[in-house]
Amino acid sequence: MKTLRNHYWLAALLLLLGSRGARAQSLAGTWQGVEDAEAARYYPAVLRLQRGQGERLFGILYQEVGQRPGITVTFEMEGARTATGFKLNHGRKLDETGASPFSYWCEGSISFTYDAAQEKLTGRAAYDPTGDCDTGEFIFYRVKLKSAPRVKAGALSTLRVSGRDVRWYLDAAHKQLVATGNTYATRLAKTTTFYITQGFYPSAQSQAVPITVQTTGTAQVPPVAARPTPRPATPAPAPKPAPTPAPRPAPDTARQRPAVGAPAPPILVPAGPAPLVLPTVLFKQATATLLPTSHAALDKLAAELQAQPQVRLRIVGHTDRLGESDKNQVLSEQRAAAVKAYLVKAGVAPERLETAGYGDTRLLYPSPDARNRRVEVERL
């Protein structure tokens, strides 16, 4: 079996970790994950990691039994970097709850590899031969800001963080949920702190990670039009008798038709802010390369935008829920950018077009379904 109470030692150790933050490197921080995710019994875990002297690493590892959070354990962990990642060894057992004569926690060492793109740790444990202890498999993810730490105030910005099953809150109490998924397209009027949680095997020790995005400049507020000075009321003239209406001519079907060469009513440009799916705008699988079937719809959209110079659009990319969510997010942004590039090449001014991507967070149909791999446009 594998198994925190909020004792004084935990507060002291966390204070020590925080005091050395200036020396922290890319691996330092809080990692949330699980051991033996594919097994019948799994163990949600939290690893708080910090850099020690030289190449040394230290931290604490918390684990609980899945579906039985009353059975927990917390270990001190120490180790160092290796050629492929780093290795941690179990140290003192700092706390344990729910222990019984028939249960025990395996101890030994864990070798980790680090995926910087996903902020992911993959670990393989080699346990001391106690009872049925042999090996274990760990997966951890860390929340980290992956987009620019500063954005222009009032401008549409796509914020992106790492992590699994991410939720964005505006408060530490987790009452003001504003977005889910690894990206959040928004306009920030001022520097804002988000509290990010992960739904990937949460445990009693899971905590929100504060992420602060700073703003530059000042958000532009449309000027308020001055109201005209009211004029004194003048008496209305006496109404004149209405003239007898002349007989109306019979309808002339030919005159009701638009003149030759008149622009056709808009078809692709949406009339309001609701998004419009472009069903024929398709891409090569797992790429942002437009297929030839996309050209007719995009050519028509470009022509309509040129005929309506006051219209501005947001182009939004989506993917299906296949593959890694972080890669899907990047792919959705690249597809939206590819559509914008096509329209700009067709003569549409780039400042009239904004792009965003939502990855696999806004499915229209149960996955997998090719119709989820879509591009939408919406009027700004």
C-alpha positions as CSV (number, residue, x, y, z in Angstrom):
1,M,0.0,0.0,0.0
2,K,1.1,3.6,-0.4
3,T,-0.2,6.4,2.3
4,L,-0.9,14.7,6.0
5,R,-2.0,16.4,8.6
6,N,-1.1,20.1,8.9
7,H,1.5,19.7,11.6
8,Y,4.2,22.3,12.5
9,W,6.9,20.5,10.5
10,L,5.0,21.0,7.2
11,A,4.7,24.8,7.8
12,A,8.4,25.0,8.7
13,L,9.5,23.1,5.7
14,L,7.3,25.1,3.3
15,L,8.7,28.3,4.8
16,L,12.2,27.0,4.1
17,L,11.2,26.2,0.5
18,G,9.8,29.7,0.0
19,S,12.8,31.4,1.6
20,R,15.1,29.9,-1.1
21,G,12.9,30.9,-4.0
22,A,15.5,33.2,-5.5
23,R,17.7,30.2,-6.1
24,A,15.0,28.1,-7.6
25,Q,15.4,26.7,-11.0
26,S,13.0,25.3,-13.6
27,L,12.2,22.2,-11.6
28,A,11.2,24.0,-8.4
29,G,7.6,24.3,-7.5
30,T,4.5,22.2,-6.8
31,W,3.7,19.2,-9.0
32,Q,0.4,17.4,-8.9
33,G,-0.1,13.9,-10.1
34,V,-0.5,10.3,-9.4
35,E,1.3,6.9,-8.9
36,D,0.1,3.9,-10.8
37,A,-2.7,5.7,-12.7
38,E,-3.6,2.6,-14.7
39,A,-3.7,0.2,-11.7
40,A,-6.8,-0.9,-9.8
41,R,-5.5,1.0,-6.8
42,Y,-3.9,4.4,-7.5
43,Y,-2.3,7.0,-5.3
44,P,-2.9,10.8,-5.9
45,A,0.3,12.7,-5.1
46,V,1.8,16.1,-4.6
47,L,5.5,16.8,-5.0
48,R,6.9,20.1,-3.7
49,L,10.4,20.4,-5.1
50,Q,13.2,22.8,-4.5
51,R,16.9,23.2,-5.4
52,G,19.5,22.5,-2.8
53,Q,23.3,23.1,-2.9
54,G,24.9,22.6,-6.3
55,E,23.0,20.0,-8.2
56,R,21.1,18.7,-5.2
57,L,17.3,18.7,-5.0
58,F,15.1,18.3,-2.0
59,G,11.4,18.4,-1.2
60,I,8.4,16.6,0.2
61,L,6.2,14.0,-1.4
62,Y,2.6,13.6,-0.2
63,Q,0.5,10.6,-1.2
64,E,-3.0,9.3,-0.4
65,V,-4.9,6.2,-1.4
66,G,-7.3,6.8,-4.2
67,Q,-10.9,7.0,-3.0
68,R,-9.6,6.7,0.6
69,P,-8.1,10.1,1.5
70,G,-7.9,9.2,5.2
71,I,-4.9,7.0,4.4
72,T,-1.9,9.3,3.7
73,V,1.8,9.6,4.0
74,T,4.4,12.4,3.6
75,F,8.1,11.7,3.0
76,E,11.2,13.9,2.9
77,M,12.8,13.5,-0.6
78,E,16.4,14.2,-1.6
79,G,18.4,13.6,-4.8
80,A,20.3,15.1,-7.6
81,R,20.2,15.6,-11.4
82,T,21.1,12.7,-13.7
83,A,21.9,12.6,-17.4
84,T,18.3,12.2,-18.4
85,G,16.5,14.1,-15.5
86,F,16.9,13.7,-11.8
87,K,16.6,11.0,-9.1
88,L,15.0,11.4,-5.7
89,N,15.4,9.1,-2.7
90,H,12.8,8.6,0.1
91,G,14.1,10.0,3.4
92,R,12.3,10.4,6.7
93,K,8.6,9.6,6.9
94,L,7.2,12.9,8.2
95,D,3.6,11.9,8.8
96,E,1.3,9.0,8.2
97,T,-2.5,8.6,8.8
98,G,-4.7,5.5,8.6
99,A,-1.9,3.1,9.3
100,S,-2.7,-0.5,10.2
101,P,-0.7,-3.7,10.8
102,F,-1.7,-4.9,7.3
103,S,-0.7,-1.8,5.4
104,Y,2.7,-0.2,4.6
105,W,4.1,2.4,2.2
106,C,6.9,1.4,-0.2
107,E,10.2,3.3,0.0
108,G,13.2,3.5,-2.3
109,S,14.1,5.9,-5.1
110,I,12.3,7.5,-8.1
111,S,14.0,8.4,-11.4
112,F,12.3,11.3,-13.2
113,T,12.4,12.7,-16.7
114,Y,11.2,16.2,-17.4
115,D,9.2,17.4,-20.4
116,A,9.6,21.2,-20.4
117,A,7.0,21.8,-23.2
118,Q,4.2,20.2,-21.1
119,E,5.7,20.9,-17.6
120,K,5.4,17.2,-17.0
121,L,7.4,14.8,-14.8
122,T,7.4,11.0,-15.6
123,G,8.9,8.9,-12.8
124,R,9.7,5.3,-12.3
125,A,10.1,4.1,-8.7
126,A,12.5,1.2,-7.7
127,Y,11.3,0.2,-4.2
128,D,13.2,-1.7,-1.5
129,P,11.9,-5.4,-1.4
130,T,9.4,-5.1,1.4
131,G,6.3,-7.2,1.0
132,D,5.1,-6.8,-2.5
133,C,7.0,-3.5,-3.2
134,D,8.8,-3.6,-6.5
135,T,8.2,-0.7,-8.9
136,G,5.8,2.2,-9.4
137,E,5.0,4.7,-12.2
138,F,4.5,8.4,-11.5
139,I,3.1,11.3,-13.6
140,F,3.1,14.9,-12.4
141,Y,2.1,18.2,-14.0
142,R,3.0,21.7,-12.9
143,V,1.0,24.9,-13.6
144,K,3.2,27.5,-15.2
145,L,2.5,30.6,-17.3
146,K,3.4,29.8,-21.0
147,S,2.2,33.0,-22.7
148,A,3.6,36.5,-22.3
149,P,3.7,37.7,-18.7
150,R,2.7,41.2,-19.9
151,V,-0.1,42.1,-22.2
152,K,-1.5,45.4,-23.6
153,A,-4.4,46.7,-21.5
154,G,-7.7,46.4,-23.2
155,A,-6.3,44.3,-26.1
156,L,-7.6,40.8,-26.8
157,S,-5.0,38.4,-25.4
158,T,-4.8,34.6,-25.3
159,L,-3.3,33.6,-21.9
160,R,-1.9,30.1,-21.7
161,V,-0.8,27.9,-18.8
162,S,0.5,24.4,-18.5
163,G,-1.2,21.7,-16.4
164,R,-4.0,19.1,-16.8
165,D,-7.8,19.8,-16.5
166,V,-7.1,23.4,-15.7
167,R,-9.6,25.9,-14.2
168,W,-9.1,29.7,-13.9
169,Y,-10.4,31.6,-10.8
170,L,-10.3,35.2,-9.9
171,D,-10.2,34.5,-6.2
172,A,-8.3,32.3,-3.8
173,A,-11.6,30.9,-2.5
174,H,-12.4,29.4,-6.0
175,K,-15.8,31.0,-6.3
176,Q,-15.2,33.2,-9.4
177,L,-14.6,30.7,-12.2
178,V,-13.8,32.5,-15.4
179,A,-12.4,29.8,-17.7
180,T,-11.5,26.2,-18.1
181,G,-8.7,24.6,-20.2
182,N,-5.2,25.7,-20.8
183,T,-6.1,28.9,-22.5
184,Y,-8.2,31.9,-21.7
185,A,-8.9,34.6,-24.3
186,T,-9.7,37.9,-22.5
187,R,-9.2,41.6,-22.4
188,L,-7.4,42.7,-19.2
189,A,-8.0,46.3,-18.0
190,K,-5.4,46.0,-15.3
191,T,-2.8,43.6,-13.8
192,T,-4.7,40.5,-12.7
193,T,-3.9,37.5,-10.6
194,F,-5.5,34.2,-11.5
195,Y,-5.7,31.2,-9.2
196,I,-5.2,28.1,-11.3
197,T,-6.2,24.6,-10.2
198,Q,-5.7,21.2,-11.8
199,G,-8.3,18.5,-11.9
200,F,-5.7,15.8,-12.6
201,Y,-6.0,13.4,-9.6
202,P,-6.7,16.1,-7.0
203,S,-5.9,15.3,-3.4
204,A,-6.3,16.8,0.1
205,Q,-3.0,18.6,-0.5
206,S,-3.8,20.1,-4.0
207,Q,-3.6,23.9,-4.0
208,A,-4.3,26.7,-6.5
209,V,-1.3,28.2,-8.1
210,P,-1.4,32.1,-8.4
211,I,-0.5,33.4,-11.8
212,T,-0.1,37.1,-12.3
213,V,-0.4,38.7,-15.7
214,Q,0.7,42.4,-15.9
215,T,-0.8,45.0,-18.2
216,T,1.0,47.8,-20.0
217,G,-0.6,51.0,-21.1
218,T,-4.1,52.1,-20.4
219,A,-7.3,50.4,-21.7
220,Q,-9.0,52.7,-24.2
221,V,-12.5,53.7,-23.1
222,P,-14.8,55.1,-25.9
223,P,-15.5,58.8,-25.3
224,V,-19.0,59.6,-24.1
225,A,-20.8,61.7,-26.7
226,A,-22.0,65.1,-25.3
227,R,-25.7,65.4,-25.2
228,P,-27.1,68.3,-27.3
229,T,-28.5,71.3,-25.4
230,P,-32.2,71.1,-25.4
231,R,-34.0,73.8,-27.3
232,P,-37.2,75.5,-25.9
233,A,-40.3,73.7,-27.1
234,T,-42.3,75.4,-29.9
235,P,-46.0,74.9,-30.4
236,A,-46.6,72.3,-33.0
237,P,-48.4,73.5,-36.2
238,A,-52.0,72.4,-36.7
239,P,-52.2,69.1,-38.5
240,K,-53.0,69.3,-42.2
241,P,-55.6,67.0,-43.6
242,A,-54.0,63.9,-45.0
243,P,-54.0,63.8,-48.9
244,T,-56.0,61.2,-50.5
245,P,-53.6,58.4,-51.4
246,A,-53.0,57.8,-55.1
247,P,-53.8,54.3,-56.3
248,R,-50.7,52.0,-56.1
249,P,-49.5,50.4,-59.2
250,A,-49.5,46.7,-59.5
251,P,-46.2,45.0,-58.3
252,D,-43.5,44.9,-60.9
253,T,-41.5,41.8,-60.2
254,A,-38.6,42.9,-62.4
255,R,-38.2,46.1,-60.4
256,Q,-38.0,44.2,-57.1
257,R,-34.9,42.3,-58.2
258,P,-31.5,43.7,-57.3
259,A,-29.8,45.6,-60.1
260,V,-27.2,43.7,-62.1
261,G,-23.9,44.0,-60.4
262,A,-25.3,44.8,-57.0
263,P,-23.6,42.9,-54.1
264,A,-25.3,39.8,-52.9
265,P,-26.5,39.6,-49.3
266,P,-23.7,38.5,-46.9
267,I,-23.6,34.8,-46.4
268,L,-20.4,34.1,-44.5
269,V,-20.0,37.2,-42.4
270,P,-22.1,36.7,-39.3
271,A,-24.7,39.4,-38.5
272,G,-24.0,39.4,-34.8
273,P,-21.4,38.2,-32.2
274,A,-22.5,34.6,-32.3
275,P,-19.8,32.4,-33.8
276,L,-20.3,30.9,-37.3
277,V,-18.7,27.6,-38.2
278,L,-16.9,27.4,-41.6
279,P,-17.6,23.7,-42.3
280,T,-15.5,23.5,-45.5
281,V,-12.4,25.1,-44.1
282,L,-10.4,22.0,-43.4
283,F,-6.7,21.1,-42.7
284,K,-4.3,18.3,-43.2
285,Q,-4.5,16.0,-40.2
286,A,-2.5,17.2,-37.2
287,T,-1.2,20.3,-39.2
288,A,-2.3,23.9,-39.9
289,T,-2.0,23.4,-43.6
290,L,-5.3,24.4,-45.4
291,L,-6.8,21.9,-47.8
292,P,-7.9,23.1,-51.3
293,T,-11.5,22.6,-50.2
294,S,-11.1,25.6,-48.0
295,H,-10.3,28.1,-50.7
296,A,-13.8,28.7,-52.1
297,A,-15.3,29.6,-48.6
298,L,-12.3,31.8,-47.7
299,D,-12.3,33.6,-51.0
300,K,-16.0,34.4,-50.5
301,L,-15.3,35.5,-47.0
302,A,-12.5,37.8,-48.2
303,A,-14.7,39.4,-50.8
304,E,-17.5,40.1,-48.3
305,L,-15.1,41.6,-45.9
306,Q,-13.8,43.9,-48.6
307,A,-17.4,44.9,-49.5
308,Q,-18.0,45.7,-45.8
309,P,-14.9,47.6,-44.6
310,Q,-16.5,48.4,-41.2
311,V,-16.6,44.7,-40.2
312,R,-14.0,43.2,-37.9
313,L,-13.7,39.5,-37.2
314,R,-12.3,37.2,-34.6
315,I,-11.1,33.8,-36.1
316,V,-11.2,31.0,-33.6
317,G,-9.5,27.6,-34.1
318,H,-10.7,24.3,-32.5
319,T,-9.4,20.7,-32.4
320,D,-10.8,17.3,-31.5
321,R,-9.8,15.6,-28.2
322,L,-7.1,13.5,-29.7
323,G,-3.5,13.6,-28.5
324,E,-2.0,15.9,-25.8
325,S,-4.2,18.9,-24.8
326,D,-1.2,21.3,-24.9
327,K,-0.4,20.3,-28.5
328,N,-4.0,20.7,-29.5
329,Q,-4.0,24.2,-28.0
330,V,-1.0,25.2,-30.1
331,L,-2.5,23.6,-33.2
332,S,-5.8,25.4,-32.8
333,E,-4.0,28.8,-32.6
334,Q,-1.9,27.9,-35.7
335,R,-5.0,27.0,-37.7
336,A,-6.7,30.3,-36.8
337,A,-3.5,32.1,-37.8
338,A,-3.4,30.2,-41.1
339,V,-7.0,31.4,-42.0
340,K,-6.0,35.0,-41.1
341,A,-2.9,34.8,-43.3
342,Y,-5.1,33.6,-46.2
343,L,-7.5,36.4,-45.8
344,V,-4.7,39.0,-45.5
345,K,-3.2,37.7,-48.7
346,A,-6.6,38.0,-50.3
347,G,-6.6,41.7,-49.5
348,V,-8.2,42.0,-46.1
349,A,-6.4,44.5,-43.7
350,P,-4.7,42.5,-40.9
351,E,-5.9,45.0,-38.2
352,R,-9.5,43.9,-39.0
353,L,-8.7,40.3,-37.9
354,E,-8.0,38.8,-34.5
355,T,-7.2,35.2,-33.8
356,A,-7.7,32.8,-30.8
357,G,-7.5,29.1,-30.2
358,Y,-9.4,26.9,-27.8
359,G,-7.7,23.6,-28.4
360,D,-10.0,20.7,-27.5
361,T,-11.9,22.5,-24.7
362,R,-15.1,23.4,-26.7
363,L,-16.3,20.2,-28.4
364,L,-19.5,20.3,-30.4
365,Y,-19.8,16.6,-30.7
366,P,-18.6,13.6,-28.7
367,S,-14.9,12.9,-29.4
368,P,-13.6,11.7,-31.8
369,D,-15.5,13.5,-34.5
370,A,-13.9,15.4,-37.4
371,R,-16.5,18.2,-37.0
372,N,-14.8,19.2,-33.8
373,R,-11.7,20.2,-35.9
374,R,-13.2,23.4,-37.1
375,V,-12.7,27.1,-37.6
376,E,-15.3,29.7,-36.5
377,V,-15.6,33.4,-37.2
378,E,-17.4,36.0,-35.1
379,R,-18.0,39.7,-35.5
380,L,-16.3,42.0,-33.0
